[in-house]
Amino acid sequence: MPKASVKRLIQCNKDQLIDLVLDIEKYPQFVPFCIDSKIYEKKDDKNLITIIADLTIGKGPFKDTYKSDVKFDKNDNSIYVTNLDGPLKHLENKWHFRQENNITEVSFDVDFELKNDFLNILMTKSFQFGLDKIADAFQKRAEDLFNKR
């Protein structure tokens, strides 16, 4: 199964970054290979926000949609995502946000497996590169939105 991790220091507060990650419907505007997104359900309880959403990922004629369960734990400043349906046999990713002054350390860990074994082999070879591109996109989006002078 492809696994990868990335950490970034981003100059803005953690609440802004958490809101950016939870704003799933805007992903097609800045996340590489994200063609479409849709939120089906969003619940905001005292200490937990739960979102059920679809992401359509692809390039050219190749695209697929997967449904995920997104949980934001307000006490832990973490977002935990698992798959519900689609081309993934398994998906687990976790975002964690830790702020010091006006700099937030964001860590992002992904562990997934596609239903197609051949595609798993291909993804394993290039997954860290792809994750770095996604992290770059989130960092650039945060800097564009929150660091305007």
LOLO-248001 format. One record per residue (C-alpha): x, y, z. Coordinates in steps of 0.02 Angstrom, whole numbers, padded with zeros to 5 digits, always signed. Example, Ala and Ser with C-alpha at 12.3 -4.5 7.8 and 13.67 -1.06 7.14 Angstrom:
BEGIN
+00615-00225+00390 +00684-00053+00357 
REM end
This chain:
BEGIN
+00000+00000+00000 +00067+00173-00041 +00108+00275+00114 +00183+00447+00127 +00202+00592+00247 +00238+00775+00231 +00264+00918+00355 +00256+01102+00318 +00277+01263+00416 +00151+01389+00352 +00141+01569+00407 -00040+01586+00463 -00145+01528+00609 -00204+01349+00625 -00389+01393+00620 -00367+01469+00447 -00278+01312+00386 -00408+01196+00461 -00546+01296+00375 -00449+01284+00211 -00435+01093+00224 -00619+01076+00272 -00674+01185+00125 -00680+01031+00013 -00792+01109-00119 -00651+01230-00166 -00522+01092-00197 -00546+01093-00387 -00484+01273-00387 -00311+01229-00321 -00279+01044-00286 -00184+00956-00427 -00288+00827-00521 -00447+00869-00422 -00582+00890-00554 -00737+00901-00445 -00797+00892-00265 -00963+00881-00179 -01016+00884+00003 -01166+00775+00042 -01177+00800+00228 -01097+00911+00360 -01129+00900+00547 -01051+01018+00673 -01062+00950+00850 -00979+01023+01003 -00807+00943+00979 -00823+00860+00808 -00862+00911+00630 -00910+00767+00516 -00918+00784+00326 -00967+00656+00193 -00896+00710+00025 -00848+00653-00149 -00687+00698-00237 -00662+00666-00422 -00478+00645-00462 -00402+00622-00633 -00314+00687-00785 -00369+00678-00966 -00479+00526-00998 -00433+00446-00831 -00540+00498-00685 -00626+00419-00537 -00734+00476-00392 -00719+00419-00214 -00828+00455-00064 -00745+00494+00101 -00788+00519+00283 -00698+00672+00354 -00691+00701+00542 -00617+00858+00621 -00578+00836+00806 -00582+01013+00878 -00494+00961+01039 -00348+00878+00949 -00335+00998+00800 -00334+00849+00685 -00431+00792+00531 -00452+00607+00498 -00513+00544+00329 -00567+00369+00277 -00646+00307+00115 -00825+00249+00102 -00837+00204-00083 -00747+00214-00249 -00585+00147-00323 -00499+00136-00154 -00491-00026-00057 -00421+00072+00090 -00389+00256+00130 -00330+00333+00290 -00259+00507+00301 -00229+00620+00447 -00195+00804+00457 -00126+00879+00618 -00105+01064+00653 +00007+01140+00786 +00027+01328+00800 +00168+01427+00878 +00154+01616+00862 +00086+01645+00686 +00169+01490+00611 +00075+01326+00598 +00158+01158+00577 +00048+01049+00469 +00082+00863+00459 -00009+00756+00332 +00002+00566+00328 -00080+00460+00193 -00100+00272+00182 -00207+00199+00043 -00233+00052-00071 -00321+00050-00238 -00432-00095-00289 -00324-00112-00448 -00158-00199-00403 -00068-00135-00559 -00113+00045-00519 -00054+00018-00340 +00119-00026-00406 +00122+00130-00515 +00060+00242-00373 +00189+00176-00251 +00329+00237-00366 +00265+00416-00380 +00158+00442-00227 +00279+00547-00121 +00303+00663-00271 +00114+00681-00290 +00089+00712-00104 +00223+00847-00107 +00131+00931-00253 -00032+00928-00153 +00056+00999+00001 +00132+01135-00110 -00043+01178-00174 -00117+01193+00002 +00031+01298+00061 +00019+01415-00090 -00170+01431-00068 -00148+01474+00117 -00014+01603+00079 -00120+01680-00060 -00275+01691+00050 -00203+01736+00219 -00039+01829+00191 -00099+01973+00084 -00007+02131+00130 
REM end
